[in-house]
Amino acid sequence: QVQLVESGGGLVQPGGSLRLSCGASGFTFSSARMTWVRQAPGKGLEWVSDISEGGTFTDYADSVKGRFTISRDNTKNTLYLQMDSLKPEDTAVYFCAIRGSLPRGQGTQVTVSS
């Protein structure tokens, strides 16, 4: 069965950086377009970024464009999200998912606060 395990979150000051990881199993990772979404306290899921199967094509929400970078390593079945210049409004639980599917993991908490 599909398993996605997010990690790498934490508490960081505004302007800081974090790198999230998502370990995938139970499906052919290299054939799946992947996405990161997030959920801020009291709000619904918000799309953050997509990456194509081979990693060539990426897309970002306007709110994170220029600050976040999505990548993947198909040899390790792992998806990444490099987050730089973090802002308090980036505080959320971050989830990875197969594009078009709901998140299956527990997510990883990112808190941006001084």
PyMOL commands that set and color helices and strands:
alter all, ss='L'
color gray80, all
select helices_A, chain A and resi 29-31+88-90
alter helices_A, ss='H'
color red, helices_A
select strands_A, chain A and resi 3-7+10-12+18-25+34-39+45-51+58-60+68-73+78-83+92-98+108-112
alter strands_A, ss='S'
color yellow, strands_A
deselect
rebuild
show_as cartoon
